[in-house]
């Protein structure tokens, strides 16, 4: 397919927030109907996690902003507003790609001040969303990390990761590599409504099997658990059973939180498809981002026995279940498997 592109002059008022992100050009292509790519040149690749986050890593790399997975519940939606883009449709369809990120990362990793601390990928938007198939920035990132002796982890819903399996296998001979797959929904119709742009749950379970067969200890994130929609015993039992059958070594589950613009985006969908649940959601979330402590305790009581029944090791972490409990930044809440 031939690319059709145009250069946007930020001084003309077009997408002014992107001028702060090293904007180069805007690109569209028939291969990605309905999606616009904004190519930028980043000045840095490594992002430091704030002190006090209590996570097993202090550094992240995010090759893109926005995500064509279009998950209604995605916590990272509000980050698009920093670019003067909206957290709804724009987040799903206006994808910012840091085209030079691998080269910048290699330079940063080669500095004498770098101490080869663990780096996590997939903490904001998915590095293996569809855009990666076109831009192919992940192979350069993986090679830069492995060549510098830096351990890293990847969390993804994207089955495109299979493309880089030989490279990841090679990297694992040099550094510690952690791989995690996010699978929150097993029901097909619910998946199509809430995770419109993601690979199917079956495809992601197959990814777990492929990675396991390649020798990786794969972790699965069953998150978010969506109250009154995916928290039934039957759904969680079937999901954990499928995850165990795929060969995963451990799993974690915690309830959905609705922070910032994500709250309105999700509740709009709920009002359209499940209006009867709105009163119960108002009680569960009140005016905050997190479920009540009572619900969080109830869910833990349901999840833990199911994990044990299916032989899945719970992955211990400080899960952001209520507003009073969370001490992490949103960018770190989904990166639990470093």
C-alpha positions as CSV (number, residue, x, y, z in Angstrom):
1,X,0.0,0.0,0.0
2,X,1.2,3.5,-0.8
3,X,1.3,5.9,2.1
4,X,-0.5,9.2,1.7
5,X,1.1,11.8,4.0
6,X,1.0,15.4,4.7
7,X,3.1,17.7,7.0
8,X,1.2,19.5,9.7
9,X,2.4,23.0,10.6
10,X,1.7,23.4,14.3
11,X,1.9,27.2,14.0
12,X,-1.3,27.0,11.9
13,X,-3.1,25.7,14.9
14,X,-3.3,22.0,13.9
15,X,-2.9,19.7,16.8
16,X,-0.9,22.2,18.9
17,X,-0.2,19.8,21.7
18,X,1.9,17.7,19.4
19,X,4.4,20.5,18.9
20,X,5.6,19.8,22.4
21,X,6.3,16.2,21.5
22,X,8.8,16.7,18.7
23,X,6.2,16.5,15.9
24,X,7.4,15.6,12.4
25,X,4.5,14.7,10.2
26,X,1.0,13.1,10.1
27,X,0.5,10.0,8.0
28,X,-2.6,8.0,6.9
29,X,-2.8,4.8,4.9
30,X,-5.5,2.5,3.6
31,X,-3.9,-0.3,5.6
32,X,-5.1,1.3,8.8
33,X,-8.5,2.7,7.8
34,X,-9.7,5.3,10.3
35,X,-6.4,5.6,12.1
36,X,-4.0,8.6,11.8
37,X,-0.4,8.3,12.8
38,X,1.6,11.3,14.1
39,X,5.3,10.7,13.9
40,X,7.5,12.4,16.5
41,X,11.1,12.5,17.4
42,X,11.6,11.9,21.1
43,X,14.4,13.5,23.1
44,X,14.5,10.7,25.7
45,X,13.3,7.1,25.7
46,X,13.7,6.1,29.4
47,X,11.0,7.3,31.8
48,X,11.7,7.1,35.5
49,X,8.9,5.9,37.8
50,X,8.3,8.3,40.7
51,X,9.8,7.5,44.0
52,X,7.5,5.6,46.4
53,X,5.8,3.6,43.6
54,X,6.9,0.3,45.4
55,X,7.4,-1.6,42.1
56,X,10.2,-4.0,41.1
57,X,11.4,-1.6,38.4
58,X,12.1,2.1,38.2
59,X,12.2,2.6,34.4
60,X,9.8,2.3,31.5
61,X,9.8,2.8,27.8
62,X,6.7,3.7,25.9
63,X,7.1,3.7,22.1
64,X,3.7,5.1,21.3
65,X,0.9,7.3,22.8
66,X,-2.7,6.4,22.1
67,X,-3.8,2.8,21.3
68,X,-5.8,1.3,18.5
69,X,-6.8,-1.5,20.9
70,X,-9.6,0.9,21.8
71,X,-10.3,-0.7,25.2
72,X,-13.2,1.3,26.8
73,X,-11.6,0.9,30.3
74,X,-8.0,1.9,29.4
75,X,-6.6,3.9,32.3
76,X,-4.1,5.8,30.0
77,X,-6.8,7.7,28.1
78,X,-6.3,10.9,29.9
79,X,-2.7,11.1,28.7
80,X,-3.9,12.1,25.3
81,X,-5.3,15.3,26.7
82,X,-1.7,16.5,27.3
83,X,-1.4,16.6,23.5
84,X,-4.7,18.6,23.1
85,X,-6.3,15.4,21.8
86,X,-9.4,13.9,23.4
87,X,-9.4,10.8,25.6
88,X,-12.1,9.1,23.6
89,X,-12.0,8.6,19.8
90,X,-8.7,10.4,19.5
91,X,-7.0,8.1,21.9
92,X,-8.2,5.1,19.8
93,X,-7.5,6.6,16.4
94,X,-4.8,9.3,16.7
95,X,-1.6,7.3,17.4
96,X,1.6,9.1,18.3
97,X,4.7,7.1,17.2
98,X,8.2,7.9,18.5
99,X,10.0,6.8,15.4
100,X,13.5,7.4,16.7
101,X,13.0,5.8,20.1
102,X,15.3,2.8,19.5
103,X,18.3,5.0,18.6
104,X,17.6,7.3,21.5
105,X,17.3,4.4,23.9
106,X,20.6,2.9,22.8
107,X,22.3,6.2,23.4
108,X,20.9,6.4,26.9
109,X,21.7,2.8,27.8
110,X,25.3,3.3,26.7
111,X,25.9,6.1,29.2
112,X,28.2,5.3,32.0
113,X,25.6,6.5,34.4
114,X,23.2,3.7,33.4
115,X,23.2,0.9,36.0
116,X,21.3,-1.8,34.0
117,X,18.1,-1.6,36.1
118,X,15.0,-3.4,34.9
119,X,13.0,-1.6,32.2
120,X,9.3,-2.3,31.7
121,X,7.4,-2.0,28.4
122,X,3.6,-1.9,28.2
123,X,3.0,0.3,31.2
124,X,1.1,3.0,29.3
125,X,-0.1,1.9,25.9
126,X,0.5,-1.4,24.2
127,X,3.9,-1.7,22.4
128,X,2.5,-4.4,20.2
129,X,-0.6,-2.6,19.0
130,X,-1.3,-2.7,15.2
131,X,1.0,0.3,14.5
132,X,4.0,-1.8,15.5
133,X,3.4,-3.9,12.4
134,X,4.1,-0.9,10.3
135,X,6.8,1.0,12.3
136,X,8.7,-2.0,13.7
137,X,10.3,-0.1,16.6
138,X,10.3,-3.0,19.0
139,X,13.1,-5.1,17.5
140,X,15.4,-2.1,17.9
141,X,14.3,-1.6,21.4
142,X,14.8,-5.2,22.3
143,X,18.2,-5.3,20.7
144,X,19.3,-2.1,22.5
145,X,18.2,-3.5,25.9
146,X,19.9,-6.9,25.4
147,X,23.1,-5.5,24.0
148,X,23.5,-3.2,27.0
149,X,22.8,-6.0,29.5
150,X,19.6,-4.5,30.7
151,X,16.8,-6.8,31.9
152,X,13.3,-6.0,30.7
153,X,9.7,-7.0,30.8
154,X,6.8,-6.7,28.3
155,X,3.1,-6.6,29.0
156,X,0.8,-6.9,26.0
157,X,-2.5,-7.8,24.4
158,X,-0.9,-7.9,21.0
159,X,-0.2,-11.2,19.3
160,X,2.2,-9.4,17.1
161,X,4.7,-10.2,19.8
162,X,5.1,-13.6,18.1
163,X,7.0,-11.9,15.3
164,X,9.8,-11.0,17.7
165,X,9.9,-14.4,19.5
166,X,13.3,-15.4,18.0
167,X,14.7,-12.1,19.0
168,X,13.2,-12.4,22.5
169,X,14.6,-15.9,22.9
170,X,18.0,-14.7,21.9
171,X,17.8,-11.7,24.3
172,X,16.8,-14.1,27.2
173,X,20.2,-15.8,26.8
174,X,21.8,-12.4,27.7
175,X,19.4,-10.8,30.2
176,X,16.3,-11.6,32.2
177,X,13.2,-11.2,30.1
178,X,9.7,-11.2,31.6
179,X,6.7,-11.7,29.3
180,X,3.1,-11.1,30.4
181,X,-0.2,-11.2,28.5
182,X,-3.3,-9.3,29.4
183,X,-6.6,-11.3,29.1
184,X,-9.5,-9.8,31.0
185,X,-12.5,-11.1,29.1
186,X,-13.4,-14.5,27.8
187,X,-16.9,-13.8,26.5
188,X,-16.8,-13.1,22.8
189,X,-19.6,-10.5,22.6
190,X,-18.3,-8.6,25.6
191,X,-14.8,-8.6,24.2
192,X,-16.0,-7.1,20.9
193,X,-17.9,-4.4,22.8
194,X,-15.1,-3.4,25.2
195,X,-11.9,-4.3,23.5
196,X,-12.8,-3.5,19.9
197,X,-9.3,-3.4,18.4
198,X,-7.6,-6.2,20.3
199,X,-6.8,-9.8,19.2
200,X,-9.4,-12.2,20.4
201,X,-9.1,-13.9,23.8
202,X,-8.5,-17.2,22.0
203,X,-5.6,-15.7,20.0
204,X,-4.1,-14.3,23.2
205,X,-4.4,-17.7,24.9
206,X,-2.6,-19.2,21.9
207,X,0.1,-16.6,22.4
208,X,0.6,-17.8,26.0
209,X,1.0,-21.3,24.7
210,X,3.5,-20.3,22.1
211,X,5.6,-18.3,24.6
212,X,5.4,-21.1,27.1
213,X,6.5,-23.7,24.5
214,X,9.4,-21.4,23.7
215,X,10.6,-21.7,27.3
216,X,9.3,-18.5,28.9
217,X,7.5,-18.4,32.2
218,X,4.4,-16.5,31.1
219,X,2.3,-14.4,33.5
220,X,-1.3,-13.4,32.7
221,X,-3.0,-10.3,33.9
222,X,-6.8,-10.7,34.4
223,X,-7.4,-7.0,34.6
224,X,-9.4,-5.2,34.9
225,X,-12.2,-7.4,36.4
226,X,-15.3,-5.5,35.4
227,X,-17.9,-5.4,38.1
228,X,-21.2,-7.2,37.3
229,X,-19.9,-8.1,33.9
230,X,-16.8,-10.3,34.3
231,X,-16.7,-11.0,38.0
232,X,-19.1,-14.0,38.1
233,X,-17.8,-17.3,39.4
234,X,-18.5,-19.0,36.1
235,X,-16.6,-16.4,34.0
236,X,-13.6,-16.3,36.2
237,X,-13.5,-20.0,36.6
238,X,-13.6,-20.5,32.9
239,X,-11.0,-17.8,32.3
240,X,-8.5,-19.1,34.8
241,X,-9.0,-22.6,33.5
242,X,-8.2,-21.5,30.0
243,X,-5.2,-19.6,31.2
244,X,-3.8,-22.6,33.1
245,X,-4.5,-24.9,30.1
246,X,-2.4,-22.5,28.0
247,X,0.5,-23.0,30.2
248,X,0.7,-19.8,32.2
249,X,2.8,-19.8,35.3
250,X,1.0,-17.2,37.4
251,X,-1.8,-14.7,37.2
252,X,-3.2,-11.7,39.0
253,X,-6.6,-10.1,38.9
254,X,-7.9,-6.8,40.3
255,X,-11.0,-4.6,39.7
256,X,-11.4,-1.9,37.1
257,X,-10.8,1.6,38.1
258,X,-12.3,4.6,36.3
259,X,-10.0,7.5,36.7
260,X,-10.2,10.8,34.9
261,X,-11.6,10.8,31.4
262,X,-11.8,7.0,31.4
263,X,-14.8,7.2,33.7
264,X,-17.0,9.1,31.3
265,X,-15.9,7.1,28.3
266,X,-16.7,3.7,30.0
267,X,-20.0,4.9,31.7
268,X,-21.2,6.2,28.3
269,X,-20.8,2.7,26.9
270,X,-22.4,1.1,30.0
271,X,-25.4,3.5,29.7
272,X,-26.0,2.4,26.1
273,X,-25.5,-1.4,26.5
274,X,-26.3,-2.1,30.2
275,X,-28.3,0.8,31.5
276,X,-29.7,-1.3,34.3
277,X,-26.3,-1.5,35.9
278,X,-25.7,2.3,36.2
279,X,-27.3,2.6,39.7
280,X,-25.2,-0.2,41.0
281,X,-22.1,1.4,39.5
282,X,-22.9,4.7,41.2
283,X,-22.9,2.8,44.5
284,X,-19.7,0.8,43.7
285,X,-17.7,3.8,42.6
286,X,-19.5,6.7,44.1
287,X,-17.8,9.8,42.8
288,X,-14.3,8.3,42.9
289,X,-12.1,6.2,40.6
290,X,-12.0,3.0,42.7
291,X,-14.5,0.4,43.8
292,X,-15.5,0.2,47.5
293,X,-13.3,-1.6,49.9
294,X,-16.1,-4.1,50.4
295,X,-16.2,-5.1,46.7
296,X,-12.4,-5.3,46.5
297,X,-12.4,-7.7,49.5
298,X,-15.3,-9.7,48.0
299,X,-13.5,-10.1,44.7
300,X,-10.2,-11.2,46.3
301,X,-12.2,-13.8,48.2
302,X,-13.5,-15.1,44.9
303,X,-10.3,-14.9,42.9
304,X,-7.8,-16.5,45.3
305,X,-9.5,-19.9,45.6
306,X,-9.9,-20.1,41.8
307,X,-6.3,-19.4,41.3
308,X,-5.4,-22.1,43.7
309,X,-7.9,-24.5,42.1
310,X,-6.3,-24.1,38.7
311,X,-2.8,-24.3,40.0
312,X,-1.9,-20.6,39.1
313,X,0.5,-18.9,41.4
314,X,-0.8,-15.5,42.5
315,X,1.5,-12.8,41.5
316,X,2.1,-10.7,44.7
317,X,1.9,-7.0,44.2
318,X,0.3,-4.0,45.7
319,X,-2.9,-3.8,43.7
320,X,-4.7,-0.5,43.3
321,X,-8.1,-1.7,44.5
322,X,-9.3,1.4,46.3
323,X,-8.4,5.0,46.2
324,X,-7.1,4.9,49.7
325,X,-4.8,2.0,48.9
326,X,-3.2,3.2,45.7
327,X,0.2,4.6,46.0
328,X,1.2,4.1,42.4
329,X,1.0,6.3,39.3
330,X,-1.4,5.2,36.6
331,X,1.5,4.4,34.3
332,X,2.7,1.7,36.7
333,X,-0.6,0.1,37.6
334,X,-0.6,-2.4,34.7
335,X,3.1,-3.3,34.8
336,X,3.2,-6.0,37.4
337,X,5.4,-8.6,35.9
338,X,8.9,-7.2,35.7
